[in-house]
Each structure stands twice: as structure tokens, then as C-alpha cells.
Amino acid sequence: MPQTEPEIRDTDLDAAREIARLSAIMRALRDPDHGCPWDIEQDFASIAPYTIEEAYEVADAIAREDWPELRGELGDLLLQSVYHAQMAREAGHFDLAAVARAISDKMIARHPHVFGEEDRDRTAEEQTHAWEAIKAAERAGRAETGVLDGVALGLPALMRAAKLQKRAARVGFDWPQTAQVLDKLVEEAHELVEARDRLSPDEIEAEMGDLLFVMANLSRHLGVDPEVALRRSNDKFTRRFKYIENELHRRGKRPVESDLAEMDALWNEIRRAEKTPTEKLGY
């Protein structure tokens, strides 16, 4: 039977008490007479970079499957919400209760198949379409009439590119086949290589931006999250370069005392080893 509100259990009340405690701690830290000078001086703009950083640290702990660390990182991220809510309360905008109420109301409204009368017997794809329709209606209610309205400016550039292209694709502004995206990628790469000697630094930057934008589009066509893909490549590069450093250290060297040929040989060594699961690298 559909429910309009979920049942609140004892564990929910425990969470509410701890969040209330955290809110009280933040209020004390921001107290103008007895609080922490650093916390008192902060504002939304100065705290925002920490909020973004904490979200990435949560993602990093998940990627490493470090569950004890994830607990701590989620706490740090929760603190960011409490921090912003406290500053908003001081400014007379809203408070933490309003934040929790707003997201609760949104989740109930976005899941009519759970909290309403709609049919729950949907595929994941059908539910995704329904979710997008609800979000479109919400954007219309906020007078966001443009197709690209509401795509946050503060997102990482690669992630924002993918979201912009996804929005445009919904109204048919998209290449119908992946091969066409690949052709465009080759075209942009050639333009950059051919023009690099006669373009200004600003123009080179613009051409590089075009190339990265097409790469994000190709990722979407292939069903890949470009931000996740690049993060994995960053991790792979870090892991392999650490292998190079370790091997050079065994030889009594530092990377600065080596040369490209030696380091490239070690790079190829770790590449081969990673493709051979039975081989143990000892690091």
C-alpha cells in the first residue's frame, strides 16, 4: 500500500539527536562572543571550496572501499551542510530544519511510485524517464524555461560539459551516431595541432576546450561518465608513477637523477604486470 510518509524508527531518532548536537556545536563555534575566531570570519564563499573538497574525499574513500574512512568523510560533508545552514540562519534566509524539510519534500514528490498512487512496476529506464519529467516540471516551476537552465556553474568543467550535452540531446540537438562524434573529435584534434604555431595562447586554450568538450560528448555516447573515467586514469597514472619511484629508489636513484628512457621502461614494465593478474608486484 502506498505511503505518504515513511515510518520514523528509533535509529532515525538517534540520527536526529546527533545532527541536532552537531548543529548546536556549529552554533557555538559561530557565536560572536564566545566562538572560534576562524569560524566566525567565514562566509558562504569561503566555505564553498571546502564543501566541494569534502565531496571529492567522500568519492575517494568509496573508490578505495575504505569504509571506516568513508564514515569520517561523510561526517565532514555533513558538517558542510550544517555550516552553510547556520550561516543562512544568521542571515535570516533559512535554517537546518528548512533544509531537511525541503529535501524530504522533494524526495517524496519525486517518488510517487513509492509515496503516492503511481505504479511501482517500472523498469529502471522507465523510472529514469519519469524522474527527468518530474525534474523538468520543477525547473518550469522555478521559471527555468531554457533547456540548459539550472546546470550548475560550479560543477567541475568536464562534468558540466556532459550535463549540458545531455540536456541538449533531450531536445534532439545531438549527433545520432557515435561515429559522427569520433569524426568531430578527429577534426578538433587536427585543428589544434595544425594551428598551434599560429594561434595565440587564448586561441589555443579555446581550441583545447573544444576538444575536451567533444571528448565529454563521446563519453556520453559510449555510456561513460567522463569525470569518473578521468579520475580512474589519474589514479592509474599515480599508481604507475609510484612504481617508477619505488623501483628507482631500489636502484639508489630519484626520478630527477633518471632519464626518460629508464622511466619509460619501468612504465612499460608496470603496464605489462598490471595486465597479468597472477604477477605480484610487491608494492
C-alpha positions as CSV (number, residue, x, y, z in Angstrom):
1,M,0.0,0.0,0.0
2,P,1.5,3.4,-0.9
3,Q,2.5,5.6,2.0
4,T,2.7,9.4,2.1
5,E,5.4,9.5,4.8
6,P,7.9,6.8,5.8
7,E,7.8,5.4,9.3
8,I,10.3,7.1,11.7
9,R,12.2,4.5,13.6
10,D,14.4,4.6,16.7
11,T,17.5,4.7,14.6
12,D,16.2,7.8,12.8
13,L,15.6,9.5,16.1
14,D,19.2,8.6,17.1
15,A,20.4,10.3,13.9
16,A,18.2,13.3,14.5
17,R,19.7,13.7,18.0
18,E,23.3,13.6,16.7
19,I,22.5,16.0,13.9
20,A,20.9,18.3,16.5
21,R,24.1,18.0,18.6
22,L,26.2,18.9,15.6
23,S,24.0,21.9,14.8
24,A,24.4,23.1,18.4
25,I,28.2,22.7,18.1
26,M,28.3,24.8,14.9
27,R,26.1,27.5,16.6
28,A,28.6,27.7,19.4
29,L,31.5,27.9,17.0
30,R,29.9,30.8,15.2
31,D,28.9,32.6,18.5
32,P,30.2,36.2,18.0
33,D,31.2,36.5,21.7
34,H,32.5,33.1,22.6
35,G,33.0,31.2,19.4
36,C,36.1,30.3,17.3
37,P,37.6,33.4,15.5
38,W,38.2,31.4,12.4
39,D,34.7,30.0,12.2
40,I,33.2,33.4,12.9
41,E,35.0,35.0,10.0
42,Q,33.8,32.5,7.4
43,D,31.1,33.1,4.9
44,F,29.4,31.1,2.1
45,A,32.0,31.9,-0.5
46,S,35.0,31.0,1.8
47,I,33.4,27.7,2.9
48,A,32.2,26.6,-0.6
49,P,35.6,25.3,-1.7
50,Y,35.8,23.1,1.4
51,T,32.3,21.7,0.6
52,I,33.5,20.7,-2.8
53,E,36.7,19.2,-1.5
54,E,34.8,17.1,1.1
55,A,32.5,15.7,-1.6
56,Y,35.5,14.5,-3.5
57,E,37.1,13.0,-0.4
58,V,33.8,11.0,0.0
59,A,34.1,9.8,-3.5
60,D,37.8,8.9,-3.0
61,A,37.0,6.8,0.1
62,I,34.3,5.0,-1.8
63,A,36.7,4.3,-4.7
64,R,39.2,2.8,-2.3
65,E,36.4,0.9,-0.4
66,D,37.8,2.3,2.9
67,W,34.6,2.1,4.9
68,P,35.9,3.5,8.2
69,E,37.3,6.5,6.4
70,L,34.1,6.9,4.5
71,R,32.2,7.3,7.8
72,G,34.5,10.1,8.7
73,E,34.4,11.8,5.3
74,L,30.6,11.6,5.3
75,G,30.7,13.4,8.7
76,D,32.9,16.1,7.2
77,L,30.5,16.5,4.3
78,L,27.5,16.7,6.7
79,L,29.3,19.4,8.7
80,Q,29.4,21.5,5.5
81,S,25.6,21.4,5.2
82,V,25.3,22.3,8.9
83,Y,27.8,25.1,8.4
84,H,26.0,26.6,5.5
85,A,22.6,26.3,7.2
86,Q,23.9,28.0,10.3
87,M,25.2,31.0,8.3
88,A,21.9,31.1,6.4
89,R,20.0,31.1,9.7
90,E,22.2,34.0,11.0
91,A,21.4,35.9,7.8
92,G,17.7,35.2,8.1
93,H,17.5,33.1,4.9
94,F,16.6,29.6,6.3
95,D,17.7,27.1,8.9
96,L,18.8,23.5,9.0
97,A,15.2,22.3,9.6
98,A,14.1,24.0,6.4
99,V,17.0,22.3,4.5
100,A,15.9,18.9,5.8
101,R,12.3,19.6,5.1
102,A,12.9,20.8,1.6
103,I,14.9,17.7,0.6
104,S,12.4,15.4,2.3
105,D,9.5,17.0,0.4
106,K,11.5,16.8,-2.8
107,M,12.2,13.1,-2.4
108,I,8.6,12.3,-1.7
109,A,7.4,14.4,-4.7
110,R,10.0,12.7,-6.9
111,H,8.9,9.2,-5.9
112,P,5.2,9.0,-6.5
113,H,5.6,5.3,-7.2
114,V,6.7,4.8,-3.6
115,F,4.8,7.6,-1.7
116,G,1.9,8.0,-4.0
117,E,-0.6,6.2,-6.2
118,E,1.6,5.6,-9.3
119,D,2.5,2.1,-10.4
120,R,5.7,0.9,-8.8
121,D,6.1,-1.8,-11.5
122,R,8.6,0.1,-13.7
123,T,11.9,-0.7,-15.2
124,A,15.0,1.3,-14.2
125,E,14.9,3.1,-17.6
126,E,11.2,4.0,-17.2
127,Q,11.8,5.3,-13.8
128,T,14.7,7.5,-15.1
129,H,12.4,9.0,-17.7
130,A,9.8,9.7,-15.0
131,W,12.4,11.2,-12.8
132,E,13.5,13.5,-15.6
133,A,9.9,14.6,-16.3
134,I,9.4,15.5,-12.6
135,K,12.7,17.5,-12.6
136,A,11.6,19.3,-15.8
137,A,8.4,20.3,-14.1
138,E,10.3,21.5,-11.1
139,R,12.5,23.7,-13.3
140,A,9.5,25.1,-15.0
141,G,8.1,26.0,-11.6
142,R,11.2,28.0,-10.9
143,A,10.8,29.8,-14.3
144,E,13.8,27.9,-15.7
145,T,12.4,27.8,-19.2
146,G,15.7,27.3,-21.2
147,V,16.9,23.8,-21.9
148,L,20.2,24.4,-20.2
149,D,18.8,26.4,-17.3
150,G,19.8,25.0,-13.9
151,V,23.0,23.3,-14.9
152,A,25.2,24.5,-12.0
153,L,28.1,26.8,-12.9
154,G,30.1,25.5,-10.1
155,L,30.4,21.9,-11.3
156,P,33.8,20.6,-12.5
157,A,34.1,21.6,-16.1
158,L,34.1,18.1,-17.5
159,M,31.0,17.1,-15.5
160,R,29.2,20.3,-16.6
161,A,30.0,19.7,-20.2
162,A,28.4,16.2,-20.0
163,K,25.3,17.6,-18.3
164,L,24.9,20.4,-20.8
165,Q,25.2,17.9,-23.7
166,K,22.7,15.6,-22.1
167,R,20.2,18.4,-21.7
168,A,20.6,19.4,-25.4
169,A,20.3,15.8,-26.5
170,R,16.9,15.6,-24.9
171,V,15.5,18.1,-27.5
172,G,17.3,16.4,-30.4
173,F,20.4,18.6,-30.6
174,D,22.8,15.7,-30.8
175,W,24.7,13.5,-33.3
176,P,22.6,10.4,-33.9
177,Q,25.6,8.1,-34.2
178,T,28.9,7.7,-32.2
179,A,30.9,7.6,-35.4
180,Q,29.9,11.3,-36.1
181,V,31.3,12.2,-32.6
182,L,34.5,10.4,-33.4
183,D,34.8,12.3,-36.7
184,K,34.3,15.6,-34.8
185,L,36.9,14.6,-32.3
186,V,39.5,13.9,-35.1
187,E,38.6,17.2,-36.7
188,E,39.1,19.2,-33.5
189,A,42.4,17.5,-32.8
190,H,43.7,18.2,-36.2
191,E,42.7,21.9,-35.9
192,L,44.6,22.2,-32.7
193,V,47.7,20.5,-34.0
194,E,47.7,22.4,-37.3
195,A,47.1,25.8,-35.8
196,R,49.2,25.7,-32.6
197,D,52.1,27.6,-34.2
198,R,50.0,30.5,-35.4
199,L,47.4,30.8,-32.6
200,S,47.6,33.0,-29.5
201,P,47.6,31.3,-26.1
202,D,44.0,32.3,-25.7
203,E,43.0,30.8,-29.0
204,I,44.9,27.6,-28.2
205,E,43.0,27.4,-24.9
206,A,39.8,27.8,-26.8
207,E,40.7,25.0,-29.3
208,M,41.7,22.8,-26.4
209,G,38.4,23.5,-24.7
210,D,36.5,22.5,-27.9
211,L,38.5,19.2,-28.0
212,L,37.7,18.4,-24.3
213,F,34.0,19.3,-24.9
214,V,33.8,16.8,-27.7
215,M,35.6,14.2,-25.5
216,A,32.8,14.7,-22.9
217,N,30.2,14.2,-25.7
218,L,31.9,11.0,-26.8
219,S,31.9,9.7,-23.3
220,R,28.2,10.2,-23.1
221,H,27.6,8.4,-26.3
222,L,29.6,5.5,-25.0
223,G,27.7,5.4,-21.7
224,V,30.8,6.5,-19.7
225,D,30.9,9.2,-17.0
226,P,33.9,11.4,-18.2
227,E,34.6,12.6,-14.7
228,V,34.8,9.1,-13.3
229,A,36.8,7.9,-16.3
230,L,39.4,10.7,-15.9
231,R,39.6,10.1,-12.1
232,R,40.4,6.4,-12.8
233,S,43.1,7.4,-15.2
234,N,44.5,9.9,-12.7
235,D,44.6,7.0,-10.1
236,K,46.3,4.7,-12.6
237,F,48.9,7.3,-13.5
238,T,49.6,7.9,-9.8
239,R,49.9,4.2,-9.1
240,R,52.2,3.5,-12.0
241,F,54.4,6.6,-11.3
242,K,54.7,5.4,-7.7
243,Y,56.0,2.1,-9.1
244,I,58.7,4.0,-11.1
245,E,59.7,5.9,-8.0
246,N,59.9,2.8,-5.9
247,E,62.0,0.9,-8.5
248,L,64.4,3.9,-8.9
249,H,64.7,4.1,-5.1
250,R,65.8,0.4,-5.1
251,R,68.5,1.4,-7.6
252,G,69.6,4.3,-5.4
253,K,68.1,6.9,-7.6
254,R,65.5,9.6,-7.6
255,P,63.4,10.4,-10.7
256,V,65.3,13.6,-11.3
257,E,68.5,11.5,-11.5
258,S,67.0,9.2,-14.0
259,D,66.1,9.8,-17.7
260,L,63.1,9.3,-19.9
261,A,64.3,6.0,-21.4
262,E,64.8,4.4,-18.0
263,M,61.5,5.7,-16.6
264,D,59.6,4.7,-19.7
265,A,61.0,1.2,-19.5
266,L,59.7,1.0,-15.9
267,W,56.4,2.4,-17.0
268,N,56.0,-0.4,-19.6
269,E,57.1,-2.9,-17.0
270,I,54.3,-1.9,-14.7
271,R,51.8,-1.8,-17.6
272,R,52.6,-5.4,-18.5
273,A,52.5,-6.5,-14.9
274,E,49.0,-4.9,-14.4
275,K,47.7,-6.9,-17.4
276,T,49.0,-10.1,-15.7
277,P,46.8,-10.7,-12.6
278,T,49.0,-13.6,-11.4
279,E,52.1,-11.5,-11.2
280,K,52.8,-10.0,-7.8
281,L,54.4,-6.5,-7.8
282,G,55.3,-6.3,-4.1
283,Y,54.1,-2.7,-3.5
